[in-house]
Amino acid sequence: MSGLDMSLHMDTGDFIKGSDEIQRKQLPMATAWALNDTAQDVLEHIQHRMEVVFDEPTRFTKNAFHVWRAKKSNLVAKVQERPSVGSKHYLKVQERGGRRPKTGLERMLSSSLAYDGFLAAIAPAAGAKRNRFGNWAPGQRNQAISAIKGWSETGYKANATKDSAARNPSRAAYFVPQKSSKLSPGIYKRTGRGKREKIVKIAHFLDSLPSYSKRLGFHDGAEQVFESQFPMHFRRAFKKAMSTRR
């Protein structure tokens, strides 16, 4: 076992010694079935573990792992990250603890935004819209990022020009304050004009990356699940294999 990958296998040597020829022929298939059923139990244990350590984990997070199934020719089952999320780092950080890497969004803004401070990370502020999982709502996030990418030191190039404001005075404008501003670093939303103008901070710019303690515990309890469930699954699988032999 290493990282977020867990291999399950069983040494059937002792069982083979006491088996007849028919039993030995059925043994690989029975073992593969039992390993796969046990791997599914381990996967469900990990998903339950996520519900304990995370606050309302998203479906994307809970479905980050899958079972790589054993075959009679390869008696190894694995519980591992799906290829589609293998490049994501947040679960790895939650497993080992420590400082997380920059996200793609943070790298993009660090290189493209004309911001005169140091931008290491972005975190939603109190004024941000949240989805039901407590994360920054993608709709507002995308709208804000689209707007501030047009920002320059002299003002907006797009999405917040005087002409666009005149056409739609009720439209929200997003901006990043300059270093000389009294506003703290981040992304702000401006609505209304004149006396009705309202400015709300929706995202913080952080000068260091967040650091996490170990939380996930990917392997915690998984070995116990294997030891307790495999014998039961194997007995049932072997009985099935013997009943379907040709």
N, C-alpha and C positions, 0 to 999 in steps of 0.2 A: 504494500500500500504506500502511495506517495501522493502528496498534494491532494487534489480533489478527484481522486481515482481510487477505486477499491476493487481488487480482484478476489474472487471466491473460487476455490477449487477444493477437491477432496481426494485424498489418497485411498484408493480402494484395494490396495494390495492385500491386506489382511482378509478382506471379504472374499477375494478371488480364490485364496488358498482353500477355503472351505466350501467352494461352490462346485456344482457339476457343470458339464459343458453347456447345457441349455441356459443355466443361470448366468454363466460368464458371457454368453452372447447378448443377453438382455441387459447386462449391467451398464454398459456405456450409455444407452438411451435413458435408462432409469436415472442414472447419475446426472445427466444433462437436464432432464426434467426437474429433478430436485434442486439443482443449482439455480435454475432459472426462477423457480417458485420462491426460493430463499432470497435471491437477489431482489425480487419484487418486494418482499417483506422489508429488506434493508432500505430500499428506496422509499417506501412508505414511512419508515422510521425517520429517515432524513427529512422528509417533507414535514412530518410532525414536529421534528426538532426546529425547523424554520419557524413554525407557528409559535413556538415557545420563546425563541430568542429575538425574533423580529416582530415589529408592530405592524400587523396586517400586511404580510408579505404579498407582493403582486403575483399574478399567475405566471408571469415571465420568470420570476425568481423561483417559485415552487416547481416549475417545469424545467429548471436549468439542468437537471440530471435525467438520465435514462438508463435502461438496462441493456447492456451488450450481452446477447444471449449465448450460452454455451451450446455446443453441438456434440454429437457422439464422437466426432473425430477431434474435437478440441474441448476438453472438459474444464473450461474456465469461463465463468460468468463475471461480468464487471458492472459496477455502478459508477458511471462517469459523467462528466459534463457533456452536454450535447455539443456537436461541432459548431452550431450556430451561436453559442454563447462562450465558446472556448477562449475568444479574445477579450471577453469582458473581465474586468479585474475585481469588481466589488466583492464577489463571493470569496475570492482568494484572500483578499485583505481581511474580510470578516473571519476567515479561518485561522490565519496565522497572526493577525494583528499587525500594527505598524502604520506607517504613513502610506496613504494610497497614491497611485500615480495620477497625473492629470487626465481628465476626460477629454474626448475629442473636441467637445465644445470649448473647454478651457484652453486647449492648445490653439484652436482656431482664433479665439478672441485675443489671446496673448500675442499672436503674430499679426493680426489684421486690424485690431482696434487702435485708433489713435488716442491712446490713454496715457497720461503722463505719470502714472504711478505704476507700482509693481503688482501685476495680477497673477496670482498663483492659482486661485480657486474661486468658484462662484457658488453661493448658497442662497436659496430663497429667503427673502426677508418677510417681516410680519404682514406687509401689504400685498404679498403675492397671492394669486389664486391657487388653491390646492385641489388636487383630485381626491378621490375617496381614500386613497392610500397615504395621504399627507404629503405627496410629492408635488413639486411645482407643476401646475397644469400645463400640458404641452402647448395648448392653443395660445395662452398668454406668453409663454416662454419663447415660442417661435416668432410671435409678433414682435416682441421686444428685441430679440436678437436681430431680426430682419431690419428693424429700425436703427439700432445703434451701429450696425455694420456700415451705415451710411454717414456716420458721425466723423467730423474732422475737428481740429482744434478751434476752428472759427465758427463751427455750428454744423447743422445737419446738411448733408448733400441731398438727402431724400427722406420722404416720409414725415418730415416735420418742418418743411419750409414755410415761409410766410404765405406763399400762394396757396399751399395745401391747407394751411390753417384757416385762411380766409374762406376757402371753399366749404370747409366743414369744421366750424369752430368747436363742435362738441366732440370731435374725434380725439382720442387719447394720443398723446405724444410721449415717446420714451427717450430719455437722454441720460448721458453720463456726465456728471459735473466735473469741471476742471479742478486741478489741484488747489487753486486759489479760492475755490468755493468753500462756504461754511458747511456744505453738505458732506457727509461721510462718503467714502468711495463705494460706488455701486451703480445700479440701474434704477432710474426713477420714472414714474408715470405721472404725466401732467394732464389734467382734464380741466375744461372750463377756461374762461378768460376774465381778465380784470378782477373784480371783487369775488367772482365765483371760481377763480382759479384754485385748484387743489393739487398738491404735489405729494405723492406717496412713494416710499421706497419699496421696491419689489424684489431686489436682489442685492446681496452684499458682494463686494470684491474683497477677497482675503489675500493677505500677503504671504501666507504659508498654507501648505496642504494639510487637510484634516488627518489626524492620527487616531487609530482605533485600537481598542483592546481586543483580545481573542473572544469571539462570540459564537461562531457557528458550531464548532465542535463536530466537524463532518464525521469523524470516526467514533465519537462518543457513543457507546452502546451498540454500535454496529456489529462488533465481534460477538457480543452476547446474543444478539438477534440471530446470527448465523449458527452459533452453537446450540441454541434452544430450538430453532425451527428446522434446521436441515434434517435431523433424524426423522422427524415426523413426515416431512415431505418425501424423504427417500423411501420410507416404508410404503407410503401410498404409491409412489412412482414405480417402485419395483414390483408391487403387486399388479399394477396396471400393465407394466411391460410383460410380465409373465402371462397375463390373461390374453394379451394380443399377439403372442409369439406365433410364428408360422411354422 
